[in-house]
Amino acid sequence: MPKKKSIAKTYVLDTNILIQQPNSIFGFEDNNVVITGTTLQELDRKKTAPGELGYHAREAIRIIDSLRPQGDYIEGIPLPHGGKFYIDPDGIHQENLPQGFDISAPDNRIISSVITRAKNTNAPVILITNDVSMRINAVVCGVETQGYHNEEIDDEDNIYTGRCDAYLSGKAFSTLMGEGAVAVNKEITFYSEDNHIIDVEENEFCLVRDSDSPNDRTALAMYREGMLYRIKDNEHPFGITGRNIAQKFALHALMAPPEEIPLVILRGPAGCAKTFLSLAAGLDESYRQGYSSSGARYQKVMITRNNVLSDADMGFLPGTLEEKMGPLVAPFIDNLEVLLKANTKEESMDQIHAQIDDLLDEGILEICSMAYMRGRSITGSYLIIDEAQNATVGQILEIISRAGMGTKVIVAGDPDQIDNPKLDKINNGLVFAAEKMKGSKLCAQLTFDQEESVRSPLAMEAAKRLTL
């Protein structure tokens, strides 16, 4: 008996979905996709905005226009994978909304359009938005909502951490220690503590134990292309030393040449030294022989983080780009002060700040706005993207795809500390990149545990006692 075809759903896209992912119109299989007249007007207002915001608005408009020759927007235009695309200019009625909901607000106009469409069909009508506030308002108004699932990770409970604990037989362990590497095959297999076989990914870090003497013989290692390589604890970029296993793993990845590991993803809570380690490795590889550029692996260190202000707000701020970005990159400056003070033995903060100014003036250190990275080709550089949990999937993709030959990209952040109201723990650029790059031989990633924080005793005590 043939399977009965299910009723097509109708997905109404909020403006922020098109701004984050202009081609999201094609991301709903054989279901219908609708955008409202309000969204069209919002895209039109944003198309002249500087940076990524304006580009994505223009790209969304171009995609919508490309469908025009294939049918009628009001009657529906067939989509490649089935379903139809509609533009709904109507359905805006104050009576659709509870008292106190202003129909002049764009979000409320879109919600009203969804309600009107739902009243006129028996098929499910679902609002797609990543704006948490709008999602709450829509639910209060009786509208079914979802996030854009194509940008979400599938299983939040089984997030890849980039590390494992494994046991090897005494013979294999001795080979690893003596020769520095051992082939992993049917005869030599990773086992967990309860004797289950462990499958490892490319560039996964391992704390390896000798199964014959697990408490006495351990080693740090990385799995790569069928081999387990021992990691020697000899990485001391800019004079620093890893204080725990996770930091030693991270330093190994950060110091690896870009031809070997061009992308490193670091996740974990505040105080794990993600930014500090990244800066130390970048400076060490850009300033060999005491700030001399001779023999340096990278031409410059580029640092950026996502701007929670709008691009327009950034444009209106006075001063140079570095001055505008100042409040956003203050954590970088704090870490630079510590690194320079320890490495140069300078005691005067004025001298430290003068060195930082020199680095900026000479172009060795560059502070970048994430919104203005489009179109750049980044070669021979060490690029740090901090607070990446506040970046969209599109932003992370665009920046990583800017990396040219000889460039290393560091993506760092804490998925539990999201300031962007359009994102959450499962649909931000940091976790999406980590999930999709799992198993790539061009990427190493590491998740720090809460216990691996190296914050002060006061900070750790406050985190325990003052957390609601």
LUMVO-115583 format. One record per residue (C-alpha): x, y, z; residue in three letters; residue number from 1. Coordinates in Angstrom, 2 decimals, padded with zeros to 5 digits. Last residue first. Example, Ala and Ser with C-alpha at 12.3 -4.5 7.8 and 13.67 -1.06 7.14 Angstrom:
! LUMVO-115583
      px      py      pz rolum kolpa
  013.67 -001.06  007.14   SER     2
  012.30 -004.50  007.80   ALA     1
***
This chain:
! LUMVO-115583
      px      py      pz rolum kolpa
  021.81  031.89  040.97   LEU   468
  025.58  031.79  040.81   THR   467
  027.07  033.81  043.67   LEU   466
  028.51  030.97  045.75   ARG   465
  030.24  028.76  043.20   LYS   464
  031.38  031.41  040.71   ALA   463
  032.39  033.65  043.63   ALA   462
  034.61  030.90  045.02   GLU   461
  036.25  030.42  041.65   MET   460
  036.88  034.14  041.24   ALA   459
  038.26  034.41  044.79   LEU   458
  040.57  031.41  044.35   PRO   457
  041.97  033.05  041.18   SER   456
  041.09  031.61  037.83   ARG   455
  042.92  028.67  036.34   VAL   454
  039.84  026.86  035.02   SER   453
  040.51  023.20  034.38   GLU   452
  037.77  022.05  036.76   GLU   451
  035.13  023.51  034.44   GLN   450
  036.39  021.19  031.71   ASP   449
  038.10  022.49  028.59   PHE   448
  036.88  021.42  025.14   THR   447
  039.53  020.93  022.49   LEU   446
  039.66  021.13  018.75   GLN   445
  042.09  020.30  016.00   ALA   444
  041.20  021.01  012.39   CYS   443
  042.82  020.25  009.03   LEU   442
  042.54  016.46  009.45   LYS   441
  038.79  016.92  009.62   SER   440
  037.09  014.49  012.01   GLY   439
  034.87  017.06  013.66   LYS   438
  034.75  020.18  011.46   MET   437
  030.93  020.17  011.31   LYS   436
  030.45  019.85  015.06   GLU   435
  033.07  022.42  016.04   ALA   434
  031.91  024.88  013.38   ALA   433
  028.32  024.60  014.60   PHE   432
  029.36  024.93  018.24   VAL   431
  031.23  028.19  017.61   LEU   430
  028.90  029.68  015.01   GLY   429
  025.81  029.60  017.20   ASN   428
  022.72  027.41  016.87   ASN   427
  022.85  024.91  019.74   ILE   426
  023.70  027.01  022.78   LYS   425
  021.56  029.98  021.72   ASP   424
  021.60  032.80  019.18   LEU   423
  019.46  035.79  018.13   LYS   422
  019.84  037.57  021.49   PRO   421
  023.65  037.67  021.09   ASN   420
  025.15  037.67  024.59   ASP   419
  025.93  033.95  024.83   ILE   418
  028.00  032.69  027.78   GLN   417
  027.27  028.93  027.99   ASP   416
  028.75  028.21  024.55   PRO   415
  032.14  029.54  025.77   ASP   414
  034.53  030.80  023.12   GLY   413
  037.51  030.32  020.85   ALA   412
  038.08  030.02  017.10   VAL   411
  041.78  030.14  016.19   ILE   410
  042.63  030.48  012.50   VAL   409
  046.11  029.80  011.08   LYS   408
  047.17  031.43  007.83   THR   407
  050.03  030.21  005.63   GLY   406
  047.96  030.12  002.48   MET   405
  044.66  031.95  002.62   GLY   404
  041.99  032.18  005.30   ALA   403
  038.93  034.09  004.11   ARG   402
  036.83  030.87  004.24   SER   401
  037.32  030.83  008.01   ILE   400
  035.90  034.35  008.20   ILE   399
  032.87  033.72  006.00   GLU   398
  031.98  030.44  007.67   LEU   397
  032.22  031.95  011.14   ILE   396
  030.00  034.87  010.15   GLN   395
  027.42  032.66  008.45   GLY   394
  027.11  030.37  011.47   VAL   393
  026.45  033.41  013.61   THR   392
  028.98  034.81  016.05   ALA   391
  028.26  035.25  019.77   ASN   390
  029.68  031.81  020.62   GLN   389
  032.85  033.01  018.90   ALA   388
  033.87  034.99  021.99   GLU   387
  037.33  035.31  020.43   ASP   386
  038.30  034.91  016.78   ILE   385
  042.10  034.78  016.70   ILE   384
  043.85  035.05  013.32   LEU   383
  047.55  034.22  012.86   TYR   382
  048.52  035.56  009.46   SER   381
  050.41  034.48  006.36   GLY   380
  047.44  035.19  004.11   THR   379
  044.05  036.75  004.85   ILE   378
  042.07  037.55  001.72   SER   377
  039.53  040.21  002.62   ARG   376
  036.20  040.44  000.85   GLY   375
  034.13  040.33  004.00   ARG   374
  036.12  040.96  007.17   MET   373
  034.23  044.19  007.94   TYR   372
  031.65  042.85  010.39   ALA   371
  034.30  040.95  012.33   MET   370
  036.00  044.23  013.17   SER   369
  039.74  043.71  013.24   CYS   368
  042.49  044.64  015.67   ILE   367
  045.85  044.12  013.99   GLU   366
  049.16  043.29  015.68   LEU   365
  052.28  043.28  013.52   ILE   364
  050.96  046.31  011.65   GLY   363
  053.86  048.49  012.78   GLU   362
  051.53  050.95  014.50   ASP   361
  049.66  048.16  016.31   LEU   360
  052.80  046.49  017.64   LEU   359
  054.22  049.89  018.57   ASP   358
  051.05  050.73  020.51   ASP   357
  051.38  047.44  022.41   ILE   356
  055.00  048.29  023.20   GLN   355
  053.98  051.75  024.45   ALA   354
  051.35  050.10  026.64   HIS   353
  054.04  047.92  028.22   ILE   352
  056.31  050.94  028.72   GLN   351
  053.50  052.86  030.41   ASP   350
  052.79  049.77  032.53   MET   349
  056.31  050.13  033.97   SER   348
  057.86  046.94  035.30   GLU   347
  059.34  045.54  032.10   GLU   346
  060.64  041.99  032.39   LYS   345
  060.19  041.57  028.62   THR   344
  058.42  038.21  028.69   ASN   343
  056.43  038.56  031.91   ALA   342
  055.29  042.14  031.25   LYS   341
  054.59  041.40  027.62   LEU   340
  052.43  038.40  028.42   LEU   339
  050.48  040.06  031.23   VAL   338
  049.86  043.27  029.25   GLU   337
  048.88  041.26  026.19   LEU   336
  046.30  039.38  028.25   ASN   335
  044.65  042.61  029.40   ASP   334
  044.80  043.98  025.85   ILE   333
  043.05  040.88  024.51   PHE   332
  040.37  041.18  027.20   PRO   331
  039.83  044.83  026.14   ALA   330
  038.99  043.70  022.60   VAL   329
  035.36  044.81  022.57   LEU   328
  035.91  048.02  024.52   PRO   327
  038.67  049.05  022.11   GLY   326
  036.89  048.20  018.86   MET   325
  035.95  051.82  018.25   LYS   324
  039.47  052.94  019.11   GLU   323
  040.99  050.34  016.76   GLU   322
  038.56  051.38  014.01   LEU   321
  039.64  054.99  014.45   THR   320
  037.69  057.54  016.44   GLY   319
  034.06  058.40  017.11   PRO   318
  031.27  055.79  017.26   LEU   317
  028.71  056.30  014.49   PHE   316
  029.95  053.43  012.37   GLY   315
  029.94  051.00  015.26   MET   314
  026.30  051.77  015.98   ASP   313
  025.51  051.14  012.32   ALA   312
  027.22  047.78  012.43   ASP   311
  024.97  046.84  015.33   SER   310
  026.44  046.43  018.78   LEU   309
  027.10  042.86  019.94   VAL   308
  030.32  042.98  017.91   ASN   307
  031.84  039.56  017.44   ASN   306
  035.47  039.19  018.38   ARG   305
  038.68  040.07  016.63   THR   304
  042.42  039.57  016.75   ILE   303
  044.93  039.49  013.93   MET   302
  048.54  038.50  014.65   VAL   301
  050.96  039.44  011.92   LYS   300
  053.45  038.23  009.32   GLN   299
  053.36  034.68  010.63   TYR   298
  056.12  032.06  010.91   ARG   297
  058.71  034.54  012.13   ALA   296
  062.28  033.81  011.07   GLY   295
  063.20  037.47  011.02   SER   294
  060.38  039.55  012.51   SER   293
  062.49  040.54  015.48   SER   292
  060.42  040.96  018.62   TYR   291
  062.83  039.10  020.88   GLY   290
  064.36  036.41  018.70   GLN   289
  061.07  035.19  017.27   ARG   288
  058.21  037.59  017.18   TYR   287
  055.34  036.30  015.01   SER   286
  055.38  032.66  016.15   GLU   285
  055.76  033.63  019.79   ASP   284
  053.12  036.31  019.47   LEU   283
  050.59  033.87  018.04   GLY   282
  051.34  031.17  020.61   ALA   281
  051.01  033.59  023.52   ALA   280
  047.86  035.12  022.08   LEU   279
  046.16  031.75  021.76   SER   278
  047.24  030.67  025.23   LEU   277
  045.84  033.83  026.83   PHE   276
  042.60  033.70  024.86   THR   275
  041.80  030.11  025.85   LYS   274
  043.17  030.60  029.37   ALA   273
  040.63  028.29  031.05   CYS   272
  039.38  031.20  033.17   GLY   271
  036.00  031.60  031.55   ALA   270
  034.34  028.34  030.57   PRO   269
  035.34  026.12  027.65   GLY   268
  035.73  025.76  023.93   ARG   267
  038.84  025.97  021.75   LEU   266
  038.68  025.41  017.99   ILE   265
  041.96  025.26  016.05   VAL   264
  042.16  025.59  012.26   LEU   263
  045.28  025.48  010.04   PRO   262
  046.62  022.20  011.49   ILE   261
  049.47  020.77  009.37   GLU   260
  050.24  023.52  006.84   GLU   259
  049.35  026.02  009.55   PRO   258
  052.31  024.81  011.64   PRO   257
  051.42  023.29  015.04   ALA   256
  051.91  025.79  017.88   MET   255
  048.21  026.25  018.61   LEU   254
  047.52  022.51  018.48   ALA   253
  050.34  021.62  020.88   HIS   252
  049.45  024.57  023.11   LEU   251
  045.88  023.32  023.39   ALA   250
  046.94  019.82  024.46   PHE   249
  049.25  021.30  027.08   LYS   248
  046.43  023.56  028.27   GLN   247
  044.08  020.58  028.58   ALA   246
  046.64  018.57  030.55   ILE   245
  047.23  021.29  033.13   ASN   244
  049.42  024.33  033.73   ARG   243
  050.73  024.69  030.19   GLY   242
  053.96  026.68  030.27   THR   241
  054.58  030.30  029.26   ILE   240
  057.79  031.86  027.95   GLY   239
  056.37  033.45  024.83   PHE   238
  055.42  030.00  023.63   PRO   237
  056.63  027.19  025.92   HIS   236
  055.91  023.92  024.09   GLU   235
  058.11  021.12  025.42   ASN   234
  055.64  018.72  026.99   ASP   233
  056.11  016.09  024.32   LYS   232
  052.99  014.94  022.55   ILE   231
  053.24  011.29  021.51   ARG   230
  051.79  010.48  018.14   TYR   229
  049.09  007.86  017.60   LEU   228
  048.97  006.88  013.95   MET   227
  046.12  006.06  011.58   GLY   226
  046.00  009.50  009.99   GLU   225
  046.41  011.48  013.22   ARG   224
  045.68  010.57  016.83   TYR   223
  047.28  012.92  019.34   MET   222
  049.16  011.93  022.49   ALA   221
  049.83  012.76  026.12   LEU   220
  051.37  009.93  028.12   ALA   219
  050.62  007.90  031.22   THR   218
  052.48  005.22  033.17   ARG   217
  051.96  004.86  036.91   ASP   216
  048.23  004.70  037.53   ASN   215
  047.39  002.60  034.48   PRO   214
  050.09 -000.06  034.97   SER   213
  049.31 -002.96  032.64   ASP   212
  046.78 -000.91  030.67   SER   211
  049.45  001.74  030.07   ASP   210
  047.49  004.97  029.99   ARG   209
  046.96  007.45  027.16   VAL   208
  045.50  010.91  027.64   LEU   207
  044.33  011.35  024.09   CYS   206
  043.84  014.34  021.80   PHE   205
  041.76  013.91  018.64   GLU   204
  043.45  015.10  015.47   ASN   203
  041.34  012.78  013.26   GLU   202
  038.60  011.14  015.28   GLU   201
  038.80  008.31  017.81   VAL   200
  036.68  005.20  018.20   ASP   199
  037.07  003.70  021.67   ILE   198
  036.72 -000.07  022.25   ILE   197
  035.10 -000.90  025.59   HIS   196
  037.24 -002.28  028.39   ASN   195
  035.56 -000.45  031.30   ASP   194
  038.47  002.03  031.47   GLU   193
  038.14  002.70  027.75   SER   192
  040.13  000.85  025.12   TYR   191
  042.10  002.07  022.14   PHE   190
  043.23 -000.63  019.75   THR   189
  046.56 -002.08  018.64   ILE   188
  046.17 -005.40  016.84   GLU   187
  043.37 -004.22  014.59   LYS   186
  045.23 -001.04  013.79   ASN   185
  046.64  002.07  015.46   VAL   184
  050.24  002.63  014.45   ALA   183
  052.55  003.81  017.23   VAL   182
  054.47  007.04  017.60   ALA   181
  057.22  008.64  019.69   GLY   180
  059.59  005.72  019.20   GLU   179
  060.21  004.89  022.86   GLY   178
  057.10  006.20  024.56   MET   177
  054.70  005.06  021.86   LEU   176
  056.45  001.70  021.54   THR   175
  056.25  001.22  025.31   SER   174
  052.51  001.95  025.21   PHE   173
  052.03 -000.59  022.44   ALA   172
  053.80 -003.26  024.48   LYS   171
  051.98 -002.41  027.72   GLY   170
  048.61 -002.58  026.01   SER   169
  046.93  000.77  025.40   LEU   168
  044.29  002.52  027.46   TYR   167
  042.40  005.65  026.47   ALA   166
  041.12  008.89  027.95   ASP   165
  039.58  011.13  025.31   CYS   164
  039.80  014.55  023.71   ARG   163
  038.23  016.61  020.93   GLY   162
  035.14  017.38  022.99   THR   161
  032.45  016.19  020.58   TYR   160
  029.03  017.16  021.87   ILE   159
  026.93  014.21  022.93   ASN   158
  024.18  015.86  025.01   ASP   157
  023.58  018.69  022.51   GLU   156
  022.75  016.23  019.75   ASP   155
  021.89  017.55  016.30   ASP   154
  023.77  020.84  016.19   ILE   153
  021.69  023.74  014.98   GLU   152
  022.19  025.82  011.84   GLU   151
  019.80  023.79  009.67   ASN   150
  017.34  023.88  012.58   HIS   149
  016.31  027.53  012.10   TYR   148
  014.52  028.03  015.39   GLY   147
  010.90  027.02  015.84   GLN   146
  007.60  028.70  016.64   THR   145
  003.91  027.80  016.93   GLU   144
  001.77  030.93  017.34   VAL   143
 -000.73  031.33  020.19   GLY   142
 -000.09  035.02  020.85   CYS   141
  001.93  034.20  023.99   VAL   140
  003.96  031.81  021.82   VAL   139
  004.71  034.63  019.38   ALA   138
  005.85  036.97  022.15   ASN   137
  008.19  034.31  023.53   ILE   136
  009.68  033.60  020.08   ARG   135
  010.07  037.31  019.45   MET   134
  012.15  037.62  022.61   SER   133
  014.28  034.58  021.70   VAL   132
  015.08  035.91  018.22   ASP   131
  016.15  032.85  016.25   ASN   130
  012.92  032.88  014.27   THR   129
  010.88  030.47  012.16   ILE   128
  007.11  030.95  012.59   LEU   127
  005.13  027.78  011.92   ILE   126
  001.88  027.29  010.03   VAL   125
  000.51  023.73  010.22   PRO   124
 -001.97  022.87  007.44   ALA   123
 -005.72  023.48  007.86   ASN   122
 -005.49  026.89  006.25   THR   121
 -007.10  030.34  006.54   ASN   120
 -006.74  030.92  010.29   LYS   119
 -003.04  029.99  010.12   ALA   118
 -002.46  032.70  007.49   ARG   117
 -004.04  035.35  009.74   THR   116
 -001.98  034.21  012.76   ILE   115
  001.27  034.30  010.75   VAL   114
  000.48  037.81  009.50   SER   113
 -000.15  038.93  013.10   SER   112
  003.21  037.55  014.20   ILE   111
  004.92  039.46  011.35   ILE   110
  003.19  042.69  012.37   ARG   109
  004.14  042.03  016.00   ASN   108
  007.81  041.70  015.12   ASP   107
  007.71  044.90  013.04   PRO   106
  006.17  046.99  015.88   ALA   105
  003.24  049.05  014.54   SER   104
  000.73  046.46  015.77   ILE   103
  001.58  047.34  019.38   ASP   102
  000.87  044.39  021.69   PHE   101
 -000.74  045.81  024.84   GLY   100
 -004.03  043.99  024.39   GLN    99
 -003.50  040.61  022.80   PRO    98
 -002.90  040.40  019.05   LEU    97
 -005.03  039.24  016.13   ASN    96
 -007.37  042.21  016.68   GLU    95
 -004.57  044.55  015.61   GLN    94
 -004.68  043.15  012.10   HIS    93
 -001.81  042.65  009.66   ILE    92
 -002.76  039.76  007.38   GLY    91
 -001.36  041.21  004.17   ASP    90
  001.83  041.38  002.11   PRO    89
  002.38  037.61  002.05   ASP    88
  005.28  036.64 -000.23   ILE    87
  005.15  032.97 -001.12   TYR    86
  007.63  030.20 -001.95   PHE    85
  006.26  026.81 -002.87   LYS    84
  006.78  023.18 -001.88   GLY    83
  009.17  020.82 -003.60   GLY    82
  012.96  020.53 -003.54   HIS    81
  013.63  023.16 -006.24   PRO    80
  010.93  025.60 -005.02   LEU    79
  007.73  026.30 -006.98   PRO    78
  006.57  029.95 -006.85   ILE    77
  003.38  030.75 -004.96   GLY    76
  000.16  032.57 -005.80   GLU    75
  001.34  035.82 -004.18   ILE    74
  004.93  035.64 -005.44   TYR    73
  003.88  034.68 -008.98   ASP    72
  005.97  032.37 -011.10   GLY    71
  009.44  031.37 -012.31   GLN    70
  010.64  034.81 -013.46   PRO    69
  010.45  036.13 -009.85   ARG    68
  012.65  033.48 -008.20   LEU    67
  015.88  035.41 -008.82   SER    66
  014.32  038.43 -007.07   ASP    65
  014.06  036.52 -003.79   ILE    64
  017.71  035.47 -004.08   ILE    63
  018.79  039.05 -004.86   ARG    62
  016.83  040.39 -001.88   ILE    61
  018.49  037.85  000.42   ALA    60
  021.92  038.85 -000.93   GLU    59
  021.17  042.54 -000.37   ARG    58
  020.16  041.90  003.25   ALA    57
  023.22  039.66  003.73   HIS    56
  025.56  042.36  002.42   TYR    55
  023.96  045.11  004.49   GLY    54
  024.36  043.18  007.75   LEU    53
  027.84  041.89  006.86   GLU    52
  029.46  045.30  006.60   GLY    51
  027.71  048.64  006.23   PRO    50
  023.93  049.05  006.14   ALA    49
  022.52  049.92  002.70   THR    48
  020.36  046.79  002.42   LYS    47
  018.95  047.18  005.95   LYS    46
  015.91  049.30  005.10   ARG    45
  015.03  047.09  002.12   ASP    44
  015.38  043.94  004.23   LEU    43
  013.01  045.46  006.80   GLU    42
  010.49  046.28  004.06   GLN    41
  010.57  042.73  002.73   LEU    40
  010.21  041.39  006.28   THR    39
  007.09  043.51  006.82   THR    38
  005.63  042.25  003.54   GLY    37
  005.82  038.77  004.97   THR    36
  008.05  035.87  004.01   ILE    35
  006.59  032.46  003.34   VAL    34
  008.06  029.00  002.73   VAL    33
  006.04  025.92  001.79   ASN    32
  007.32  022.43  002.56   ASN    31
  009.20  020.00  000.31   ASP    30
  012.61  020.39  001.99   GLU    29
  012.76  023.43  004.29   PHE    28
  016.22  024.92  003.58   GLY    27
  015.67  026.66  000.24   PHE    26
  014.45  029.95  001.71   ILE    25
  017.45  029.72  004.09   SER    24
  019.59  031.11  001.24   ASN    23
  020.06  034.47  002.97   PRO    22
  021.36  032.86  006.22   GLN    21
  021.87  035.30  009.11   GLN    20
  019.93  038.19  007.58   ILE    19
  017.33  035.80  006.15   LEU    18
  016.74  034.24  009.58   ILE    17
  016.72  037.67  011.26   ASN    16
  013.80  038.77  009.06   THR    15
  011.48  036.11  010.44   ASP    14
  010.62  033.28  008.09   LEU    13
  007.09  031.87  007.85   VAL    12
  007.15  028.09  007.46   TYR    11
  004.12  026.38  005.98   THR    10
  003.82  022.65  006.43   LYS     9
  003.01  020.25  003.62   ALA     8
  000.41  017.62  004.49   ILE     7
  001.91  014.13  004.62   SER     6
  001.81  011.87  001.59   LYS     5
  000.18  008.52  002.31   LYS     4
  002.57  005.63  001.80   LYS     3
  001.54  003.36 -000.99   PRO     2
  000.00  000.00  000.00   MET     1
***
